[in-house]
Amino acid sequence: MNYRKDRYGNEISILGYGCMRFTQSGGKINMEKAEAELMEAYRAGVNYYDTAYVYPGSEAALGEILAKNGIRDKVSIATKLPHYLIKNGGSMEKYFAEQLSRLKTDHVEYYLMHMLTDVKTWERLKTLGILEWLAEKKASGAIKQIGFSYHGNADMFCRLIDVYDWDFCQIQYNYMDENTQAGRKGLLYANQKGIPVIIMEPLRGGKLVSRLPEKAVEIFSDYPIKQTPAQWAFKWLWSQPEVTCVLSGMNSLEMVRDNVATASNVKIGEVGEREEAMLRQVVQAINAKMKVGCTGCGYCMPCPQNVDIPAAFSAYNHKYSEGSFSALQEYFMCTALRKDYSGASNCIECGKCEMHCPQHIEIRKELKNAKRHLETSVYKLGRWLVKRLKAY
């Protein structure tokens, strides 16, 4: 296993275990299977285990497996505060105490603000006493390091990086999202600030393996260096020195062993110009069904009406390359969950964005299309529920 260091010099395995996708049987986690897979990863050197309060049964399962096998003090746990459920300062303590109980521990090494969406959300948490609460937890040793996970554009991510002295952060990043989400711009910005970056969705929920178009599969097959699509996706990430750890939701022994083998042999800089060119061809093949030729450059931003234009187009394109559910999930996280709503329906067709688009996209027209395809009845219901929760 290869390792990279966190902000304080502790070694983190470059392959992290994402505990969101433990196999479910009859509505419950299959503990025997989850234990076998997790212990296989542990014996191979994986020492970073990521979970969250809202992952059904995940924290309790992880805590039970670590305690049963006597390895709690030999690994690092990363879990997340559900700040979107917090209504007052006491809620922080309530949720954290419940998490420690589930995890059968008195501390966590890495604690994240889960899906921190924008600066205004952080400012709200500050009014509820988050700074004082985090300081007390760090001082007592109950929390070792503090970070945040993020879905959204690079500009907001960079702004969030600057609002607190974060120890680490977590972003969605893969060869398809190099110029969307926080992207490479966000990765480099965090690295320049000395903040380690944990990567989630390296395979976009498995879609860069199981849902590749035939042309993309052919490109991988024809390349002289023979690797599986998953191996290429991981190597592309681990080749970059700015990447600290890549999470994988491993739910089979075969997957654990394959990912461990890749993580044990990869080298920084291993993916060179030829490999990058091949992967760009794969991206083009995946994007062949793209509806909008948006590169995610962000020249159209900021929108006077707070529309996240790149996020809207990214989700709109993903509906046709990856499916409706994935697109709806992405769009919801990047628009409805923010403190200030940033969906396509905010557009008043002022046209300012089109003056700056280097791709000469008819942005106003395409935002209408994105709205029609993404702001479905399910989306509207979800947005209504979010409003109710915020008002509660």
N, C-alpha and C positions, 0 to 999 in steps of 0.2 A: 504494500500500500504506500502511496505517496502522501506526503503531508505538507501543508502550508501553515503559516503562523497567523494567529489573530493579533489584535492590537497590543496585547501584553506579552507576546512571545510564546503563548501556548500553542502546541501543535494540534491542528485540525486535519482529519483525513479529508482528502480532496473529494471523496465520495461520501455524501451524507445520506442518512436513512430518513426518507420522508414517510412519516407514520400515518398519513391521511388515508392511504389506500390499502390498509390491512384487509384481507379477504373476509367478507361477511357471509355468514351461513345462518339462515333463518332470522335475519334481522340483527344478529349479533356477530361480533368478531370471532372468527375461528381461531381460538387461542393457541391450539396445538400447532396449527400451520404457521401462525404469526411468530410464535416462539422459535420454531425451527428455522425460519427465514432470518429472523433478527439475530439469532445466535450464530448462524452461518456467517453473517456480515461481521459480527463482533469478532469472531475467531480470525477473520481475514484482515482485521485491523481497522474497521470502521468505528469511529469513536464519537460521531456527531449524530444525534437523533432529534428530529424535528417533529413537533406535534402542536396542537392548539386547543384551547378551551372548547371551541365549537366543532371540532372533528368528533363525530359520534363515537364514544367509547375509546378513543385513541389514547388519551392521557392515562386512563385507568389501565388499559392493556399494556402500555409501555411500562408504567410503574410496576405492575405485577410481574412482568417478565424480568425486568432488571433486578427486582428484589428476590425473586425465586432463584435466580442464578448467581446472586451475590456479586453483581458487577456494577451496582449503581455508582460507586466511587471511581470506577475505571472508565467511565464514559461521560460525555457532556450532553445535557438535556437543553433543548431550545423549545420554549413554548411561548404562547402569545396572550396578551391581555385583550379581551374583547371590549375595547374602549367604546365601541358603538352601543354597548348595552349599559354604559355607566351614566348614572344620573346625578350622583353626588360623590364626594370624597370617600365615604364609607364603602361604596360599591367596589372600589379598587381592592381594598383589604378583603372584602367578602369573596370576590372571585379568586384572588391570589391564594387565600387560605384553602379554598376548595381545590384549586389546582395542586397545591402541595400535598393535600390529602390523597387525591387521585394518583399522583405520581409516587406516593410513599417516600417522600423526601422532605428535607427541611430547607432546601435551596435549589435554585436552578442556575445553571452557568450562563445561559443566554436567554434574555427575556425581550420579546418584541411587542411593539404596538402593532396590533394585527390590522393589516390593510389601512394604514394611515393614508388618507386620500389627498389632503391638502393642508396648507398652513393654517387656515381658519379652524380646521378640526383640532389641530395641535393647540391653537390659542384657546379654544374652548376647554380643552383638558387642563390647560394651565390655570384657568379660573377655578377649576375643581380641585386644584392642589396637586396635580401630577408631579410637578418638580420636587416638591417637598417629600411626597410619598416615595418617589424613586430614590431620592437622596438617602432617605432613612433606610430603605431596603438594601441599597449598596453598602451603606455604613455598617449594617448588621450582618452582611454577608449572605442574606437571603437571596439576593440577586447579584451575580458577579458582573455581568455586562448587559448593556441596554441598547436595543436597536429598534428597527421598524421594518415591516414588510410593506411592499408598495406595488400597486397596479396603476398605471397612468403614464402621462407623457414625461419626457425628459426634463422639460423646463420646471415643472412643479417638483419633480424629484430633486433637482439641484437646489431649489429653494428650501425644501424640507431638510436636506443635508445640513443647511446652514443655521437652522433654528435651535439646535441643541448639540451638545457635545456627545454625539452618538459613538458607541463602541463598535458597531457593525450595522449592516443593513442587508435587506433581502429583496431581490428584484426578479421579475420574469425576464429571462434572456436566453436566446437560442439563435441559430443561424437564420431563422425566419424573422425574429424580432430584433435584428441588429439595429434597425432604424425606427422601430416602433417601441411602445412602452418606454421604460427608462433608457433602454438601448445602450449602445456603446458609449454614447455621450455621457449618460448617467454613470456607467461603470467607470469610465476614466475620471470623471469629476470626483466620485467617492474615493477612488484610489489616490488622486492628487491630494485629498484631504487626510490621507492616512487611515481611511475607514475600510476595513475588510468587507468584501461583498460575497454574500451567499446567493447562489442561483437556484431559482425554482422554475418549474416547467421547462426543463432542458429539451424535452421531446414534445412539448405542447400537449400534455396529457396523453401521450402515445401516438398522436396523429402523425408525427414525423417518422413513425415506424409502420403502423398498421393501416394508415389511410393515405399513403402516398399514391399519386397518379402513376399510371403505367410508364409514362415517359421518365419520371423521376427515378423509378426502379431501374429502368434501362441504363440511365446515366451512371448510377452506382455500380451496376453489373459490368458495364463496359470499361470502368476505370481500372487501370493496371494494378493498383494496390487494392487488394480485396478486403473490404471491411463491411460489416453490416450497417444499415442506416443508423442504428442506435450507436454503434461504435464511432461512426463519423460525427454524430451530433455531440457526443461527449468529448471526443478528441478536439473538436473545434473549440469547445469551451476551455478545456484544461490546457490547451496550447497557449492560452492568454494568461500572462503572469498576474494580471489584475484580478482574476477569478480565484477566490479563496477556497470555496467548497461548492459542489454541485449536488443538489438533493435529487434523489430518485425514489419514487414510490414503489419500491420493490415488493412484489407479492407472488414470487415464485423462486424456488431455489436456483433454477436455471438463470433467471434474471439477476439474482444476487451474484452468482458465480461469474457471469459474463461481464457485469459492470465492475466487479472487483478486479478481474483480469485486465480490463482496459485501464482502470485507475492505477494499477500496479506497474504498468509498462509505459504510460504516456509521458512525454517530455514537453517542457515549455518550448514553444516555437516549432513543434512538430508539424503542424498544419501550415504549409508554406503557400507561395503564390499559386502553384499549380492546383493544389487542393482547394484553395479559396475560389479559384476560377470554376472548378468542377461544382462546388457547392452553390455558386451563383447560378449555374445552369439548373441545378435542382430547384432552387428558389423560383426561377423563371417558369419551370414546368409546373410547380405547385400553383403559381400565380396566374397560370394561363386562363383561368376562369374569373380572374379579377374583374370587378365592375368599375373600379376607379383607379386610375394610374397614379395614385398618391404614393410618394416615396417616404413620407413621414418627416420631411425636412423641417417643417414647422415655420416656414416663412410666412404662412397665412396667419400666424398667431402673434399677439393675443387677439382674440375676437372681442369686440366691444360688448357683445351680449353673452360672453363667457361660454360659447360653444367650443368644445374640444374637438376641433375639426379633424385632426389626424386620428384620434381615437374612434370617431364615428366612421371614418372611411376604412380604418383597419378592421373594425368589427363587421362592417358591411361586406368587405372583401372576404373575410373569413367565413361568412355565412355560405359562400359559394365554393370555398376551397376545403372547408372543414365541417360544415354543417350548422344548422340553425341553433342548436342548444349551446354550442361553444361560442358562437357569435353573440347570442343574447347574454350569456354569462359575462363575457368580456365587456360588452357595451354597458351592462348594468353596473359593473364595478367601477368603470371609468366615468360614469355620468351620474347615475341616481344615488350612489353612495357618498358623493361628495357633499361637503357642507353647503356649497353653492352649486346648484344643479347645472350641468354642462352638456346636456343633450342637444340633439339637432333641432328639436322643437323650439329652442330659444332663438333660432335664426329669424331675423327680421328683413333679410335680403338687402342689407346695406351695400354689399358688394366690395367692401374694403379688402376682404381676403383675396379676391380674384386679382387685385392690382399687384399682388406680391407673389403669386404662385408661379414658380419657374416651369411647372408642367402645363401651365395654361388650362387648368381644369375649370370646368364650369361649376364652381363650388356650390353656388346657391341651388342650382338644379340638382346636383348630386346629393346635397344634404336633404332635399325633399325626398329623394329616392331612399336614402338611408333611413330617414324617419319612418317612411311607409313600411319598410322591410324589418326594421328593428324595434320600433316602438309599438309592439303588439299588445294585445289585451293582457297577456301574462306580464309583460314589462310594466304596463301601466298599473296593474295590480300591485306588483312589487314596489313600484315607486310610491304608491299610495301608502303601503304598509310602512315604508321607510319614513315617510312624512309623519305618520301617526306615532312611530317610535320616537322620533326626534321631539315631537310635541309633548310626549308623555312625561 
